[in-house]
Amino acid sequence: MALLPDAELDEALAAAPEWSRVGDSITRSVTSASFLAGLDLVVAVGRVAEEADHHPDIDIRWRTITFTLSTHSAGGLTAQDFALARVIDGLVTDGLVG
């Protein structure tokens, strides 16, 4: 998978307003209604990530879950990261943090 050129990266970030670029990664934190709701979200993301063979770094701090995406094998951000970000956004929107 090829790294996104700067112009495409800027466009992808503009389309993902909940995500922030941190170096060669993008990150998003969400706060769930409860610890167990946060775990449900993590499990849902884990299932999708396993199916896509693209795994985020996940940090759980009580009700706050932080996802960090980067394509390590490519050395930075690829379209695959933003595709998974959209899936995570959809799971959050579908209420898996509620």
Sequence and secondary structure as in RCSB ss.txt:
>XXXX:A:sequence
MALLPDAELDEALAAAPEWSRVGDSITRSVTSASFLAGLDLVVAVGRVAEEADHHPDIDIRWRTITFTLSTHSAG
GLTAQDFALARVIDGLVTDGLVG
>XXXX:A:secstr
     HHHHHHHHHT TT EEETTEEEEEEE SSHHHHHHHHHHHHHHHHHHT   EEEEETTEEEEEE BTTTT
B  HHHHHHHHHHHHHHHTTTT 
